[in-house]
C-alpha cells in the first residue's frame, strides 16, 4: 500500500492514499497548534462555527442545500489531540467522481466548498455573528458538561490532568465551560487568524483521485500561504520519586482504576514500533497479559487495557473494578508490568503481538476513517513512514528491545473513581 506524500507549500503537507475500494472519498485539513488550557476552548468553539455556514452560504438552510446538491456531501469540523498537539480539523466526505452524473468533478466542487468554510467564513462586520456564537457556545458547554456521563473517559481525563499537571498534556482539547462562556465573536477572530495564517497545515485524502488531480483541487481552492513548518514539541514528562494516590468519590456501581506510568520518550519510528509491540503484549488486545491474567484468570476486572502515547512519555492502564477489588487489581497490574521488565513473555507472545499489529496495519484501508487517521498520524511525524515500512519496523522488534523499553516503565499515579475510598 503506497502512500503519496507531497509538500503543497512551505508548511503545508499532503498525505494521500489512492484506492478504488470505496464509492466515496474523505479529505481532512488540520491545523497543528500547541495544546493549551487557555486557548483550547477558543479553538474548539471555532470549529463549531466553521462547520455551520460560509460567507457564500450564510444560513444553515442555504448551506444544507448546497451540500445536498453535491450528492449529500458531508462537511464537519472538530478538534482532536495528538499528544500535546491540538488539531483544528475540517473534514469533507463526498461521492467519488466516477459515481457522479455527466463526469461531474465532485471533488473539485467539494474542495471549493471546504475552501469557503476556511477562507470565507460567515462574518458580520468582520467578526463571527453574535447569534451564531451564542448558540454554539451553548451547544459546546452542554457537550463538555455531558462528558462526565462517560465514566471511563472522564476518569482517564482526570488521571491525565493529575499525572501531567502543569504540562500541556493535561489540557482538555474540548475546552472548559468557564472559558467557553467568556468568548465572543471578536475574541474568536484571534483564534481563526492564528489557525488559518500561522499554524502548519496537514491535509489527508483517501479516495480514487490521482495525485495530480488532487493537487489541482487543493491548489485551486485551498490557497494556503507559506508558514513555518514548526510542530509543537512535547514536554518530556519527568519521572516521580513516589506514587501518588487520588480518590474521587462518585456514585457509580463499578469503580474505575486508572494507573499512570512514566516511560521512555519514543524518538523515532523504530521507538514507536517497539512501544507498539510492548503495549500489544501488555494490554493492547484480548490476548494481552492484562486481559488474559488480570481480567480472565484472576477475574478482578470487567475490562483492563493499556494506553500509551507515541507523542508523550506516559502510559495509562484503565480497569473497571468491582468495589472492594481495587487493591487486588492494582497489585495484579503491577505484577504484569514487572513481568515485562523481567522479560517474562515468550517468543510466541512476541510473534503473536507483532502479527496482530501488522494485521491491523494491513486492515487500515478497509475504512476511510481509519486510513485517514493513520495518514494524519504519520504525516505529523518528521520521519513519516508508509505501511510497508511500518510493518518492517514491527517485524524487526526483538525481545531485548521490548524488555529494554519495559525497564523504563515506572508507576506514578493510582487514581480511583468510586463510591468510597479503597481500604
C-alpha positions as CSV (number, residue, x, y, z in Angstrom):
1,X,0.0,0.0,0.0
2,X,1.7,3.1,-1.2
3,X,1.1,6.5,0.4
4,X,1.6,9.7,-1.6
5,X,3.5,12.4,0.4
6,X,3.8,15.9,-1.0
7,X,4.6,19.5,0.1
8,X,1.9,21.7,-1.3
9,X,3.6,24.8,0.1
10,X,6.1,25.6,2.8
11,X,4.3,24.5,6.0
12,X,1.5,22.8,4.1
13,X,1.8,19.0,3.7
14,X,-0.3,16.3,2.0
15,X,-0.6,12.6,2.6
16,X,-2.9,10.7,0.3
17,X,-3.9,7.1,-0.4
18,X,-5.4,6.2,-3.8
19,X,-8.0,3.4,-3.6
20,X,-10.9,2.3,-5.7
21,X,-12.4,0.3,-2.8
22,X,-15.0,3.0,-1.9
23,X,-17.7,4.9,-3.6
24,X,-16.8,7.9,-1.6
25,X,-13.8,10.0,-0.7
26,X,-12.6,11.6,2.5
27,X,-10.4,14.7,2.9
28,X,-9.3,16.4,6.1
29,X,-7.4,19.7,6.6
30,X,-5.8,20.0,10.0
31,X,-4.1,23.0,11.6
32,X,-1.5,21.9,14.2
33,X,-1.3,24.1,17.3
34,X,0.0,23.9,20.8
35,X,-2.4,22.2,23.1
36,X,-3.0,24.7,26.0
37,X,-5.8,25.0,28.5
38,X,-6.0,28.8,27.9
39,X,-6.7,28.5,24.2
40,X,-8.3,25.1,23.7
41,X,-11.8,26.5,24.4
42,X,-11.4,29.1,21.7
43,X,-10.3,26.7,19.0
44,X,-12.9,24.2,20.0
45,X,-15.7,26.7,19.6
46,X,-14.2,27.9,16.3
47,X,-14.7,24.5,14.7
48,X,-18.4,24.6,15.6
49,X,-18.7,27.9,13.7
50,X,-16.7,26.9,10.7
51,X,-18.8,23.9,10.0
52,X,-22.1,25.9,10.4
53,X,-22.0,28.0,7.3
54,X,-19.8,30.0,4.9
55,X,-19.8,33.6,3.6
56,X,-21.4,32.3,0.3
57,X,-24.0,30.2,2.2
58,X,-24.5,32.2,5.4
59,X,-27.7,30.3,6.7
60,X,-28.0,26.7,7.8
61,X,-30.7,26.3,5.1
62,X,-28.6,27.6,2.2
63,X,-25.6,25.6,3.4
64,X,-27.6,22.4,3.7
65,X,-29.0,22.9,0.1
66,X,-25.6,23.2,-1.5
67,X,-24.3,20.2,0.4
68,X,-27.4,18.2,-0.8
69,X,-26.7,19.3,-4.4
70,X,-23.2,17.9,-4.1
71,X,-24.6,14.4,-3.6
72,X,-25.2,14.8,0.2
73,X,-21.7,16.0,0.8
74,X,-20.7,16.0,4.5
75,X,-18.7,18.8,6.0
76,X,-17.6,18.7,9.6
77,X,-15.1,20.4,11.9
78,X,-13.7,19.3,15.2
79,X,-10.7,19.4,17.5
80,X,-8.5,16.4,18.3
81,X,-5.4,15.8,20.3
82,X,-2.2,14.0,19.3
83,X,0.0,14.1,22.4
84,X,0.4,17.8,23.1
85,X,-0.7,18.9,19.6
86,X,-4.1,20.3,19.2
87,X,-5.5,19.8,15.7
88,X,-8.2,22.0,14.4
89,X,-9.7,19.8,11.7
90,X,-12.2,20.3,8.9
91,X,-13.4,17.3,7.0
92,X,-15.3,16.7,3.8
93,X,-16.8,13.4,2.7
94,X,-18.1,13.2,-0.8
95,X,-19.1,10.8,-3.5
96,X,-16.3,9.6,-5.8
97,X,-16.2,11.4,-9.2
98,X,-16.7,8.2,-11.1
99,X,-20.1,7.7,-9.5
100,X,-21.4,11.2,-10.3
101,X,-23.6,12.1,-13.3
102,X,-22.1,13.6,-16.5
103,X,-18.5,13.3,-15.4
104,X,-19.1,15.9,-12.7
105,X,-15.9,16.9,-10.8
106,X,-17.4,16.5,-7.4
107,X,-14.0,16.5,-5.6
108,X,-13.2,19.9,-7.1
109,X,-16.5,21.4,-6.0
110,X,-16.3,19.8,-2.6
111,X,-12.8,21.2,-2.1
112,X,-14.2,24.6,-3.2
113,X,-16.9,24.5,-0.5
114,X,-14.3,23.4,2.0
115,X,-12.2,26.4,0.9
116,X,-15.1,28.7,1.5
117,X,-15.5,27.4,5.1
118,X,-11.8,28.0,5.7
119,X,-11.1,31.2,3.9
120,X,-14.5,32.9,3.7
121,X,-16.4,32.1,6.9
122,X,-19.8,33.7,7.6
123,X,-19.0,37.1,9.3
124,X,-20.9,40.3,10.3
125,X,-18.9,43.5,10.5
126,X,-15.7,41.5,10.4
127,X,-16.5,39.1,13.2
128,X,-18.5,35.9,13.8
129,X,-22.2,36.7,14.2
130,X,-23.2,37.1,17.8
131,X,-26.3,34.8,17.3
132,X,-24.2,32.0,15.9
133,X,-21.6,32.4,18.6
134,X,-24.1,32.3,21.5
135,X,-25.9,29.3,20.0
136,X,-22.7,27.3,19.5
137,X,-21.4,28.3,22.9
138,X,-24.5,26.7,24.5
139,X,-24.0,23.6,22.5
140,X,-20.3,23.3,23.3
141,X,-20.9,23.9,27.0
142,X,-23.6,21.1,27.1
143,X,-21.2,18.8,25.3
144,X,-18.4,19.4,27.8
145,X,-20.7,19.0,30.7
146,X,-22.0,15.7,29.3
147,X,-18.5,14.2,29.2
148,X,-19.0,13.1,32.8
149,X,-21.6,10.6,31.7
150,X,-18.9,8.5,30.1
151,X,-17.2,7.4,33.3
152,X,-14.1,5.6,31.9
153,X,-13.4,8.6,29.6
154,X,-13.9,11.0,32.5
155,X,-11.6,9.0,34.7
156,X,-8.9,9.0,32.1
157,X,-9.2,12.7,31.6
158,X,-8.8,13.3,35.3
159,X,-5.8,10.9,35.6
160,X,-4.2,12.8,32.7
161,X,-4.7,16.1,34.4
162,X,-3.2,14.8,37.7
163,X,-0.3,12.9,36.3
164,X,0.8,15.7,33.9
165,X,-0.3,18.7,36.0
166,X,1.3,21.9,34.6
167,X,2.1,20.3,31.2
168,X,0.1,20.9,28.0
169,X,-0.8,17.2,28.0
170,X,-3.1,17.9,30.9
171,X,-5.4,20.2,28.9
172,X,-8.8,19.1,27.6
173,X,-9.0,19.6,23.9
174,X,-12.7,20.3,24.0
175,X,-12.1,23.3,26.4
176,X,-13.6,24.4,29.7
177,X,-17.1,25.7,30.3
178,X,-15.9,28.9,32.0
179,X,-13.6,29.8,29.2
180,X,-16.2,29.0,26.6
181,X,-18.8,31.2,28.3
182,X,-16.4,34.2,28.2
183,X,-15.8,34.0,24.4
184,X,-17.4,36.4,21.9
185,X,-17.2,36.9,18.1
186,X,-14.3,39.3,18.3
187,X,-12.2,37.0,20.5
188,X,-12.8,34.1,18.1
189,X,-11.3,36.1,15.3
190,X,-7.9,35.8,17.1
191,X,-8.2,32.0,17.1
192,X,-9.3,32.0,13.5
193,X,-6.4,34.1,12.2
194,X,-4.0,32.1,14.4
195,X,-5.0,28.8,12.8
196,X,-5.5,30.0,9.2
197,X,-2.5,32.2,8.9
198,X,0.2,30.7,11.2
199,X,-0.4,27.1,12.0
200,X,1.2,24.3,10.0
201,X,-1.4,22.6,7.7
202,X,-1.7,18.9,7.2
203,X,-4.0,17.6,4.5
204,X,-5.1,13.9,4.1
205,X,-7.1,12.3,1.4
206,X,-8.4,8.8,0.8
207,X,-10.2,8.0,-2.4
208,X,-9.9,7.3,-6.1
209,X,-8.4,10.6,-7.2
210,X,-5.0,10.6,-8.9
211,X,-2.4,12.7,-7.1
212,X,-2.2,15.3,-9.9
213,X,-5.9,15.9,-9.9
214,X,-5.9,16.0,-6.1
215,X,-3.2,18.6,-6.0
216,X,-5.1,20.6,-8.7
217,X,-8.2,20.7,-6.4
218,X,-6.1,21.7,-3.4
219,X,-4.1,24.5,-5.1
220,X,-7.1,26.0,-6.7
221,X,-9.4,26.0,-3.7
222,X,-7.2,25.9,-0.6
223,X,-4.7,28.7,-1.3
224,X,-2.6,28.5,1.9
225,X,0.2,30.9,2.3
226,X,3.7,29.9,3.3
227,X,4.2,29.4,7.0
228,X,6.7,27.8,9.4
229,X,6.7,24.1,9.5
230,X,7.1,24.0,13.2
231,X,5.1,21.4,15.1
232,X,4.9,21.9,18.9
233,X,7.4,19.7,20.6
234,X,6.2,17.6,23.6
235,X,7.4,18.5,27.1
236,X,9.2,15.5,28.4
237,X,7.4,14.3,31.5
238,X,9.8,13.9,34.4
239,X,9.7,10.7,36.5
240,X,8.4,11.0,40.0
241,X,10.1,9.6,43.1
242,X,6.9,8.3,44.6
243,X,3.4,7.0,43.6
244,X,0.6,9.5,44.1
245,X,-2.8,8.1,45.0
246,X,-6.0,10.1,44.3
247,X,-9.6,9.0,45.2
248,X,-12.5,10.8,43.7
249,X,-15.9,10.0,45.1
250,X,-18.8,9.4,42.7
251,X,-22.0,7.4,43.0
252,X,-21.3,4.6,40.5
253,X,-21.7,0.9,40.7
254,X,-18.4,0.0,39.1
255,X,-15.1,1.5,40.4
256,X,-12.7,2.8,37.8
257,X,-9.0,2.5,38.4
258,X,-6.5,4.4,36.2
259,X,-2.8,3.8,36.8
260,X,-0.4,6.2,35.3
261,X,3.2,5.4,34.3
262,X,6.4,7.2,33.2
263,X,8.2,5.6,30.2
264,X,11.0,6.4,27.8
265,X,10.0,9.0,25.2
266,X,9.7,7.5,21.7
267,X,12.1,9.5,19.5
268,X,11.7,7.9,16.1
269,X,9.7,5.4,14.0
270,X,11.7,2.5,15.4
271,X,11.0,3.5,19.0
272,X,7.3,3.8,18.2
273,X,7.4,0.3,16.8
274,X,8.9,-1.0,20.0
275,X,6.3,0.8,22.1
276,X,3.5,-0.7,19.9
277,X,4.8,-4.2,20.5
278,X,5.3,-3.7,24.2
279,X,1.7,-2.4,24.5
280,X,0.2,-5.2,22.5
281,X,1.8,-7.7,24.8
282,X,0.9,-5.9,28.0
283,X,-2.6,-4.7,27.4
284,X,-3.4,-3.8,23.9
285,X,-5.5,-6.7,22.8
286,X,-7.7,-9.6,24.0
287,X,-4.6,-11.8,24.0
288,X,-2.6,-9.5,26.2
289,X,-1.3,-10.1,29.7
290,X,-3.7,-7.7,31.4
291,X,-6.7,-9.2,29.6
292,X,-5.7,-12.8,30.0
293,X,-4.4,-12.7,33.6
294,X,-5.9,-9.7,35.4
295,X,-9.4,-10.0,33.8
296,X,-9.8,-13.6,32.8
297,X,-7.6,-15.7,35.1
298,X,-7.9,-13.7,38.3
299,X,-11.4,-12.2,37.5
300,X,-10.5,-8.9,39.0
301,X,-11.7,-6.5,36.3
302,X,-14.6,-6.1,33.8
303,X,-12.0,-4.7,31.5
304,X,-8.3,-4.0,31.7
305,X,-6.3,-2.3,29.0
306,X,-3.2,-0.2,28.5
307,X,-2.9,3.1,26.6
308,X,0.5,4.6,25.6
309,X,1.1,7.8,23.8
310,X,3.5,7.9,20.9
311,X,3.9,11.6,21.4
312,X,4.3,11.7,25.2
313,X,6.3,9.6,27.5
314,X,3.4,8.4,29.7
315,X,1.3,5.3,29.7
316,X,-2.1,4.6,31.3
317,X,-3.8,1.3,32.4
318,X,-7.6,1.5,32.8
319,X,-9.6,-1.0,34.7
320,X,-13.3,-1.4,35.6
321,X,-13.4,-3.0,39.0
322,X,-15.9,-4.4,41.4
323,X,-15.9,-2.3,44.6
324,X,-13.5,-3.9,47.1
325,X,-11.2,-5.3,44.5
326,X,-9.3,-2.1,43.8
327,X,-6.1,-3.1,45.7
328,X,-6.0,-6.6,44.3
329,X,-6.4,-5.2,40.7
330,X,-3.7,-2.7,41.2
331,X,-1.3,-5.3,42.6
332,X,-2.1,-7.6,39.7
333,X,-1.4,-4.9,37.1
334,X,1.9,-4.2,38.8
335,X,2.8,-7.9,38.6
336,X,2.3,-7.8,34.8
337,X,4.3,-4.6,34.5
338,X,7.1,-6.2,36.4
339,X,6.9,-9.4,34.4
340,X,7.5,-7.3,31.3
341,X,10.6,-5.8,32.9
342,X,11.9,-9.3,33.7
343,X,11.4,-10.5,30.2
344,X,8.7,-12.8,31.4
345,X,7.0,-13.2,28.0
346,X,7.6,-15.9,25.3
347,X,8.9,-15.6,21.8
348,X,5.5,-16.8,20.8
349,X,3.8,-14.0,22.6
350,X,6.2,-11.6,20.9
351,X,5.4,-13.0,17.4
352,X,1.7,-13.0,18.1
353,X,1.8,-9.4,19.1
354,X,3.8,-8.4,16.0
355,X,1.4,-10.3,13.7
356,X,-1.6,-8.7,15.3
357,X,-0.2,-5.2,14.8
358,X,0.8,-5.9,11.2
359,X,-2.7,-7.3,10.5
360,X,-4.2,-4.1,11.9
361,X,-1.9,-2.1,9.7
362,X,-2.9,-4.1,6.6
363,X,-6.6,-3.6,7.5
364,X,-6.4,0.2,7.7
365,X,-7.6,0.6,4.2
366,X,-10.9,-1.2,5.0
367,X,-12.2,2.1,6.3
368,X,-12.0,5.6,5.1
369,X,-11.9,7.0,8.6
370,X,-9.2,4.6,9.9
371,X,-7.0,5.2,6.9
372,X,-7.4,9.0,7.2
373,X,-6.4,8.8,10.9
374,X,-3.4,6.7,10.1
375,X,-2.3,9.2,7.4
376,X,-2.6,12.1,9.7
377,X,-0.7,10.3,12.4
378,X,2.2,9.6,10.1
379,X,2.3,13.0,8.4
380,X,2.7,14.7,11.7
381,X,6.0,13.0,12.4
382,X,9.2,14.2,10.8
383,X,10.0,10.6,10.0
384,X,6.7,9.6,8.4
385,X,6.6,6.0,7.1
386,X,4.1,4.1,4.9
387,X,2.5,0.8,5.9
388,X,5.3,-1.3,4.4
389,X,8.0,0.5,6.3
390,X,5.9,0.4,9.5
391,X,5.4,-3.3,9.1
392,X,9.1,-3.9,8.6
393,X,9.9,-2.0,11.7
394,X,7.4,-4.0,13.7
395,X,8.9,-7.3,12.4
396,X,12.4,-6.2,13.4
397,X,11.4,-5.7,17.1
398,X,13.2,-8.2,19.3
399,X,12.5,-9.5,22.8
400,X,15.5,-7.5,24.0
401,X,14.0,-4.3,22.5
402,X,10.8,-4.8,24.4
403,X,12.5,-5.7,27.7
404,X,14.7,-2.6,27.5
405,X,11.7,-0.4,27.0
406,X,9.9,-2.2,29.8
407,X,12.7,-1.3,32.2
408,X,11.8,2.4,31.7
409,X,8.2,2.0,32.7
410,X,7.6,3.3,36.3
411,X,4.4,3.7,38.3
412,X,3.5,7.3,39.3
413,X,-0.3,7.5,39.8
414,X,-3.1,5.5,41.3
415,X,-6.5,7.2,40.5
416,X,-9.7,5.6,41.8
417,X,-13.2,6.8,40.9
418,X,-15.8,5.2,43.1
419,X,-18.3,5.4,45.9
420,X,-15.9,5.1,48.8
421,X,-12.1,5.0,49.2
422,X,-10.3,1.7,48.8
423,X,-9.0,0.4,52.1
